[in-house]
């Protein structure tokens, strides 16, 4: 993984980038990670602009997705599950998991309405990923202020 440039960012923004990088590098089975704002914009990504190459599924290799694709998926899953919870009077959505033949997607709510999304291998240890996601959410949730979200959006725009 190539770490995104954190030059010129605040200490809080650099710390969030570091936490995100550690999640990908230290948790077995994790392909990529993203954080999206409550309005669906990508704030952080483990691989900005980098295409994920996968084979299988449709039988064709090559680029099949990017960090922007993961952010879109996370935003959509988050919106769908929040709507479902409202319809069922289920309260707030804490975590959603989608298991597929060739991978898994995990989505966890962050206190400010942002979402943490993880794309992982199909044979990943789900409990380990959920544990590390909860650690990230616990550490990141209180620092995602409106000012920091704005700074992160601007830094993502400059990398694309």
C-alpha atoms as a printed R data frame, in Angstrom:
    type eleno elety resid chain resno       x       y       z
1   ATOM     1    CA   UNK     A     1   0.000   0.000   0.000
2   ATOM     2    CA   UNK     A     2   1.266   3.456  -0.801
3   ATOM     3    CA   UNK     A     3   0.486   5.854   2.002
4   ATOM     4    CA   UNK     A     4  -1.250   9.042   0.957
5   ATOM     5    CA   UNK     A     5   0.681  12.256   1.457
6   ATOM     6    CA   UNK     A     6  -0.123  13.875   4.777
7   ATOM     7    CA   UNK     A     7   2.112  16.894   4.214
8   ATOM     8    CA   UNK     A     8   0.406  20.092   5.343
9   ATOM     9    CA   UNK     A     9  -2.385  18.341   7.247
10  ATOM    10    CA   UNK     A    10  -3.272  18.972  10.864
11  ATOM    11    CA   UNK     A    11  -2.127  16.584  13.572
12  ATOM    12    CA   UNK     A    12  -5.645  15.138  13.853
13  ATOM    13    CA   UNK     A    13  -5.824  14.465  10.093
14  ATOM    14    CA   UNK     A    14  -2.376  12.838  10.090
15  ATOM    15    CA   UNK     A    15  -3.407  10.663  13.059
16  ATOM    16    CA   UNK     A    16  -6.541   9.488  11.237
17  ATOM    17    CA   UNK     A    17  -4.475   8.625   8.153
18  ATOM    18    CA   UNK     A    18  -2.089   6.679  10.381
19  ATOM    19    CA   UNK     A    19  -4.950   4.776  12.061
20  ATOM    20    CA   UNK     A    20  -6.434   3.913   8.673
21  ATOM    21    CA   UNK     A    21  -3.087   2.730   7.291
22  ATOM    22    CA   UNK     A    22  -2.538   0.556  10.350
23  ATOM    23    CA   UNK     A    23  -5.953  -1.034   9.933
24  ATOM    24    CA   UNK     A    24  -5.026  -2.184   6.418
25  ATOM    25    CA   UNK     A    25  -1.445  -3.172   7.175
26  ATOM    26    CA   UNK     A    26  -1.987  -4.985  10.473
27  ATOM    27    CA   UNK     A    27  -5.324  -6.763  10.099
28  ATOM    28    CA   UNK     A    28  -5.117  -9.946   8.010
29  ATOM    29    CA   UNK     A    29  -7.528 -10.143   5.096
30  ATOM    30    CA   UNK     A    30  -8.217  -6.421   4.724
31  ATOM    31    CA   UNK     A    31  -7.947  -5.161   1.128
32  ATOM    32    CA   UNK     A    32  -8.933  -1.528   1.617
33  ATOM    33    CA   UNK     A    33 -10.609   0.862   4.030
34  ATOM    34    CA   UNK     A    34 -12.519   4.098   3.570
35  ATOM    35    CA   UNK     A    35 -14.322   6.681   5.685
36  ATOM    36    CA   UNK     A    36 -17.277   8.509   4.159
37  ATOM    37    CA   UNK     A    37 -19.114  11.507   5.564
38  ATOM    38    CA   UNK     A    38 -22.800  11.433   6.455
39  ATOM    39    CA   UNK     A    39 -23.538  12.995   3.051
40  ATOM    40    CA   UNK     A    40 -21.630  10.259   1.193
41  ATOM    41    CA   UNK     A    41 -18.347  12.005   0.403
42  ATOM    42    CA   UNK     A    42 -15.073  10.114   0.831
43  ATOM    43    CA   UNK     A    43 -13.018  11.613   3.663
44  ATOM    44    CA   UNK     A    44 -10.222   9.056   4.026
45  ATOM    45    CA   UNK     A    45  -9.043   6.107   2.009
46  ATOM    46    CA   UNK     A    46  -6.326   3.519   2.376
47  ATOM    47    CA   UNK     A    47  -5.608   3.673  -1.350
48  ATOM    48    CA   UNK     A    48  -6.641   6.977  -2.942
49  ATOM    49    CA   UNK     A    49  -6.628   6.677  -6.701
50  ATOM    50    CA   UNK     A    50  -5.262   3.122  -6.564
51  ATOM    51    CA   UNK     A    51  -7.191   0.433  -8.411
52  ATOM    52    CA   UNK     A    52  -7.796  -2.889  -6.685
53  ATOM    53    CA   UNK     A    53  -7.021  -5.789  -9.028
54  ATOM    54    CA   UNK     A    54  -9.042  -8.941  -8.468
55  ATOM    55    CA   UNK     A    55  -9.701 -12.099 -10.417
56  ATOM    56    CA   UNK     A    56 -12.595 -14.492 -10.117
57  ATOM    57    CA   UNK     A    57 -16.299 -13.802 -10.022
58  ATOM    58    CA   UNK     A    58 -16.945 -13.012 -13.686
59  ATOM    59    CA   UNK     A    59 -13.749 -14.759 -14.736
60  ATOM    60    CA   UNK     A    60 -12.056 -11.586 -15.979
61  ATOM    61    CA   UNK     A    61  -9.017 -10.081 -14.327
62  ATOM    62    CA   UNK     A    62  -8.017  -6.452 -14.202
63  ATOM    63    CA   UNK     A    63  -9.250  -3.351 -12.422
64  ATOM    64    CA   UNK     A    64 -12.569  -4.067 -10.732
65  ATOM    65    CA   UNK     A    65 -12.891  -1.245  -8.251
66  ATOM    66    CA   UNK     A    66 -11.239   1.652  -6.546
67  ATOM    67    CA   UNK     A    67 -11.377   3.451  -3.246
68  ATOM    68    CA   UNK     A    68 -14.064   5.686  -4.751
69  ATOM    69    CA   UNK     A    69 -16.097   2.571  -5.584
70  ATOM    70    CA   UNK     A    70 -15.769   1.325  -1.992
71  ATOM    71    CA   UNK     A    71 -16.875   4.739  -0.708
72  ATOM    72    CA   UNK     A    72 -19.929   4.615  -2.978
73  ATOM    73    CA   UNK     A    73 -20.809   1.113  -1.788
74  ATOM    74    CA   UNK     A    74 -20.353   2.060   1.871
75  ATOM    75    CA   UNK     A    75 -22.524   5.146   1.460
76  ATOM    76    CA   UNK     A    76 -25.261   3.128  -0.260
77  ATOM    77    CA   UNK     A    77 -25.207   0.318   2.302
78  ATOM    78    CA   UNK     A    78 -25.267   2.873   5.103
79  ATOM    79    CA   UNK     A    79 -28.244   4.693   3.629
80  ATOM    80    CA   UNK     A    80 -30.140   1.461   3.001
81  ATOM    81    CA   UNK     A    81 -29.603   0.092   6.508
82  ATOM    82    CA   UNK     A    82 -30.474   3.402   8.172
83  ATOM    83    CA   UNK     A    83 -33.715   3.478   6.193
84  ATOM    84    CA   UNK     A    84 -34.456  -0.142   7.102
85  ATOM    85    CA   UNK     A    85 -33.829   0.549  10.791
86  ATOM    86    CA   UNK     A    86 -36.248   3.496  10.691
87  ATOM    87    CA   UNK     A    87 -38.936   1.390   8.997
88  ATOM    88    CA   UNK     A    88 -38.535  -1.328  11.626
89  ATOM    89    CA   UNK     A    89 -38.158   1.013  14.606
90  ATOM    90    CA   UNK     A    90 -34.785  -0.635  15.142
91  ATOM    91    CA   UNK     A    91 -32.876   2.365  16.439
92  ATOM    92    CA   UNK     A    92 -29.420   3.270  15.206
93  ATOM    93    CA   UNK     A    93 -27.417   0.986  12.925
94  ATOM    94    CA   UNK     A    94 -24.121  -0.038  14.491
95  ATOM    95    CA   UNK     A    95 -22.633  -2.394  11.926
96  ATOM    96    CA   UNK     A    96 -23.501  -4.074   8.640
97  ATOM    97    CA   UNK     A    97 -21.712  -6.987   6.994
98  ATOM    98    CA   UNK     A    98 -22.092  -8.313   3.458
99  ATOM    99    CA   UNK     A    99 -20.517 -11.716   2.782
100 ATOM   100    CA   UNK     A   100 -19.921 -12.588  -0.880
101 ATOM   101    CA   UNK     A   101 -18.271 -15.514  -2.644
102 ATOM   102    CA   UNK     A   102 -15.149 -13.485  -3.386
103 ATOM   103    CA   UNK     A   103 -15.005 -11.023  -0.485
104 ATOM   104    CA   UNK     A   104 -16.709  -9.212   2.355
105 ATOM   105    CA   UNK     A   105 -17.740  -5.631   3.023
106 ATOM   106    CA   UNK     A   106 -18.144  -4.279   6.542
107 ATOM   107    CA   UNK     A   107 -19.726  -0.931   7.388
108 ATOM   108    CA   UNK     A   108 -19.647   0.596  10.870
109 ATOM   109    CA   UNK     A   109 -21.201   3.854  12.045
110 ATOM   110    CA   UNK     A   110 -19.014   6.600  13.472
111 ATOM   111    CA   UNK     A   111 -20.513   8.911  16.074
112 ATOM   112    CA   UNK     A   112 -20.911  11.937  13.769
113 ATOM   113    CA   UNK     A   113 -22.884  10.039  11.104
114 ATOM   114    CA   UNK     A   114 -19.791   9.169   9.085
115 ATOM   115    CA   UNK     A   115 -19.212   5.552   8.112
116 ATOM   116    CA   UNK     A   116 -16.162   3.312   8.203
117 ATOM   117    CA   UNK     A   117 -16.065   0.740   5.405
118 ATOM   118    CA   UNK     A   118 -13.757  -2.246   4.975
119 ATOM   119    CA   UNK     A   119 -13.336  -4.495   1.943
120 ATOM   120    CA   UNK     A   120 -11.866  -7.853   3.006
121 ATOM   121    CA   UNK     A   121 -11.130 -11.344   1.722
122 ATOM   122    CA   UNK     A   122 -13.853 -14.002   1.912
123 ATOM   123    CA   UNK     A   123 -11.862 -16.049   4.431
124 ATOM   124    CA   UNK     A   124 -11.118 -13.142   6.791
125 ATOM   125    CA   UNK     A   125 -11.727 -13.465  10.511
126 ATOM   126    CA   UNK     A   126 -14.858 -11.334  10.844
127 ATOM   127    CA   UNK     A   127 -14.523 -10.907  14.594
128 ATOM   128    CA   UNK     A   128 -10.959  -9.582  14.263
129 ATOM   129    CA   UNK     A   129 -12.021  -7.094  11.580
130 ATOM   130    CA   UNK     A   130 -15.037  -5.980  13.638
131 ATOM   131    CA   UNK     A   131 -12.798  -5.533  16.697
132 ATOM   132    CA   UNK     A   132 -10.282  -3.373  14.821
133 ATOM   133    CA   UNK     A   133 -13.053  -1.362  13.188
134 ATOM   134    CA   UNK     A   134 -14.526  -0.681  16.636
135 ATOM   135    CA   UNK     A   135 -11.091   0.483  17.838
136 ATOM   136    CA   UNK     A   136 -10.830   2.856  14.868
137 ATOM   137    CA   UNK     A   137 -14.344   4.198  15.450
138 ATOM   138    CA   UNK     A   138 -13.613   4.717  19.148
139 ATOM   139    CA   UNK     A   139 -10.433   6.633  18.391
140 ATOM   140    CA   UNK     A   140 -11.709   8.594  15.372
141 ATOM   141    CA   UNK     A   141 -15.284   9.380  16.360
142 ATOM   142    CA   UNK     A   142 -14.522  12.183  18.786
143 ATOM   143    CA   UNK     A   143 -12.067  14.000  16.483
144 ATOM   144    CA   UNK     A   144 -14.210  14.106  13.320
145 ATOM   145    CA   UNK     A   145 -15.289  17.691  13.820
146 ATOM   146    CA   UNK     A   146 -16.821  19.732  10.990
147 ATOM   147    CA   UNK     A   147 -13.467  21.481  10.560
148 ATOM   148    CA   UNK     A   148 -11.569  18.196  10.267
149 ATOM   149    CA   UNK     A   149 -14.135  16.750   7.841
150 ATOM   150    CA   UNK     A   150 -13.691  19.842   5.655
151 ATOM   151    CA   UNK     A   151  -9.909  19.487   5.778
152 ATOM   152    CA   UNK     A   152 -10.116  15.789   4.865
153 ATOM   153    CA   UNK     A   153 -12.496  16.486   1.953
154 ATOM   154    CA   UNK     A   154 -10.099  19.098   0.572
155 ATOM   155    CA   UNK     A   155  -7.138  16.726   0.899
156 ATOM   156    CA   UNK     A   156  -9.049  13.947  -0.920
157 ATOM   157    CA   UNK     A   157 -10.010  16.359  -3.726
158 ATOM   158    CA   UNK     A   158  -6.377  17.335  -4.201
159 ATOM   159    CA   UNK     A   159  -5.295  13.677  -4.604
160 ATOM   160    CA   UNK     A   160  -7.847  12.853  -7.305
